[in-house]
Amino acid sequence: MSLGNIFDIAGSGMTAQTLRLNTTASNIANAETASSSIDTTYRARKPVFAAIHESLLDPTRGHLPMGAAQGPGAGVKVEGIVESDAELQMRYQPDHPAANEDGYVFYPNVNIVEEMADMMSSSRSFQMNVDIMNTAKSMMQRILTLGQ
């Protein structure tokens, strides 16, 4: 792995953490949205990440060849975004405009405390990737001055 690959690896981490922050922000923004049915109620979303392995990359086609063994990490990729299977909150509020015929209102399965912890974690991970890029840049600048 060359020093130049560090920028690609840290960049992929920053991209992944940005998506994680955006997903968390969406969950928090929709935490108190009410709905009259289970089907239309917002559900908490979480991104799924996977490691990209350097030895698995096929440089001609840009994807992993069949049956390849895993090598050193070359970054992170987003596999997708999944919705939480946790139970929705059902509250009896017959006077609420979104109440169903039985007087119940459905609220998302968003845990604000968990979302805030995710937000702090993703923010710190993003900052660590920025620090890695700055350190690599500083090392490259020092290498350039060795010949002087």
N, C-alpha and C positions, 0 to 999 in steps of 0.2 A: 504494500500500500504506500503510495507516494503522499507527500505532504499536500499536494494539490487536491487529493481525494477528500481531505478533511472538510473542505468547503462544501463539497457535494453532500457529504454525510450530515454535517451540521445544518445545511440548508434544508435537507429532507426532514430533519427533526423539527426545524422551525416551522415548516409547512404543516407538519402533522400536529404540532401544538397549537398552531393558529386555528386549524379546523376544530380541535378539541375545545379551544376557548369559545369559538363561535357556536358550537353545539351546546356548550354549557350556558352561554348567554341566552340562547333560544329557549332552553329549558327553564331558566329563571324567569324570562319574560312571559312565559306561558304558564307559570306555576299556579296562578289563580284564575285561569280562564274557565268559565263555567259552560256546561253543555247539558242538553236535555236527554242525550242518549250515550250509551257506551261507545257506539261506533264512531261518533264525531268528536269524542273527547281527545285532547292532545295527550300523547304518551311521551315520557322521557326518552331521549335519544342519546346513544353513546357511540363514539367512533371505535372501530376495531382496527388495530395496527398490526403489522407483521414486518419482520426484519427482511431486508433485501440482502442477499448474500453475494459477495463479489464473484466467487467462483461459479455461481449459478447463472450469471448474466451471459447471454449469447449476444456478442457485440454486433453480429450481422442482423439479428432480428429483434433485439431489444427485449427479450423475455427469457424465461428459464427453460433450458433443455430438459427433456424427459429423463428421469432417473439420475440426475446429477446430485452429488454429495454436497452438503452445506459447507461453506468456507467462512472466512472472516466476514463480519458485517460490513455492508456498504451503504447503509442508510435504513430508512424506515418508509413503508408505504401504507396507504390507507386501504384496507380490505373492503370497508364499507361502513355504513352507519346502521345500527340496529335499534329497534324500539324496545323499551323495557316491557317485561311480562308481568311486572308487579301489579298488584290489584289497584284499581282506580279508587279514589275517594268518593263515597256516595253520602251526601248530606241531605237531611230532611229540611227543606226550605220551601214550603208551599207558596210563600209570597214572592219568591224570586221569579223574575221574568223568564228564566230558562228552565224552570221546573217542569218535569214531565207530568203526566196525568195523575201519578201517585204522589206528587209533591217533592220528588227527589231531584237533586241537581248533582251532576257528576263533575268531579274535579280531577286534574291530571295526577299521575303517580310520581310527581317531582318532589324529591326530598331536598329542601333548600340547604340544609347543613351539608349534605353530601355534595351538592353542586358547588357550594362555596369552597369546599376542600379541593374539589377537582379544579376549580378556577385558580386557586393559589398554586396547586401542583403544576398545572400546565403553564402558568405564568413563570414560575421558577424554572421549569424545564426549558422554556423558550429562552430565558435570560442566560442559562448555562450554555446553550448552543451559541448564543451571541458571544459569550466570553471565550468559547473554544475558537470561534472564527477570529476574534481579535488576537488571541494568543498565537494562532497559526500565522496570521498576517505579520505579527511582530517577529516571529521566528524567521519568516521569509525575508523580511527587511534586514535582519541581522546577517543572514546568509549572504545577501548582496553586498554588505559592507566588509565581508571577510577579505576580499581581494584588494582592498584599498591600503 
